[in-house]
Amino acid sequence: MDKKNSYELISYIKYSIYLIEERFDSISTSSDFLSDNIGVEKLDSISMRLQSIGEAIKNILKNDSTLLTQFAQKSYWSDIVRFRDIISHHYIDIDSEVVFDICDEDLRELKELIINIEKSLKS
């Protein structure tokens, strides 16, 4: 991903969250990711979007570290970047349960934060 300004990266993250939500909609359990080819495709595509979200956050932290830490602790953002590293460098170790939990439990909080950050950048 090219290094873009923070607003473009935040918009990209918001769009990626939308795509993840759309793709995750038919997934009820972590085993749905592994039950057939469609589930595996969803796991792969969702993982790729999670990876790109982590990359975007990594770039924002490099370019404007205070922007994100106004909305959540640095450790919150670092955890997302670390998961990006796992996807990027240890994809074989990806656990469908972890991806399921991120989509089912954690994505809403990230979405709210991103929406608030986007609003602050518009004003």
N, C-alpha and C positions, 0 to 999 in steps of 0.2 A: 504494500500500500504506500503510495506517495505520501510524503509529509504534507499535510494540508493544514489549513488554519483550524482552530479549535471548534468553531461553529460548524464547519463542514464535517469534522470528525464526529461531533455530537449528533448531527443529523444522520450521519451514516449509522451510528450505533442505534439510534431510535428506529431507523428503517430495518436494521438487522433484527432487533427485538421483535418488531412486527412480523417479520418473516418466520422467526423461530416460533412465535405464538401460533401462527397459521399452520405451520408444519407439525407442531406438537398437539394440535387440537384433537386429533384422532388417537393419540397415545394415552392409554389408561394406566398402564403399568410399565415398569422398566423392561419387562420381558416382551412387550409389544415391539420394542426396537429390534429384537432378535428373532421374532416369530416367522418372518418372511422377508423377501427381497425388498418390499416396500418399506418395512420397518427399518431394515438396515440402511436403505437410502435416506430415510428420515434421520437416523442416527448420524450418518455421515454428513448430511447437509447441515443439520443443527450444530454438529461439532465444528464444522468449518466456519459457520457464522459466529459461534462462541470464540473461536480462535481469532477471527477478524475483529471482534469487539475488543478482545484483549490487546491486540496489536494497536488499535485506535487509542485505547486508554494509555498504553505504553507511550505512544507518540505525544499525547496530550501532556502526560506527566513530564516528558522530556522538554517540551516547549513552554509549558505554563503550569508548573506543579501546583500553584496555589488555587487554580480554578477548581480542580476536583476536590481538594481538601477543604474547601469552603462548605461542601455538602456532605462529605463523609470522611472518616479518618483515612490516612494514607494506607493503613493496613488493609482496609476494605478494597481499595483499588489495586494494591499489590497482590492480593489473593486472586483477583481476576487475571492479572498479568501472569501470575504463576500457572494458572490453569491453561492459559494460552501456551505457555512453554511446554506443559505436559502434552497438549494436543500436537504441538509442532514437533517435538523431539521424542516423544514416547507414545505415539498414537496407538501402538499395539497394546498399551496398558490402559486405554480408555475403558472405563467401566460404565455400562449402560445405566446402572443405578445412579451413578454420580450425575450423569447428564440428565437423567429423569428428575432427580432432586433439584438440580439447578433450574430446570424449566418449570417444575411444579411449584417450587418454593421461593427461589431466589430472584427469578427474573422480574417479578412484580416490583420488588424494591429497587432494582436497578432501573427499571423503566421510569418509576416515579422520580428518581434522582436525575435521570437524563432529561426528563421533561422539565424539571425545575432548573437545571443548568441551562437548557436551551432558552427558557424564558428569560433567565438572567442575562444571557448573551444578546438577546433581542433588544433589551431595554438599555 
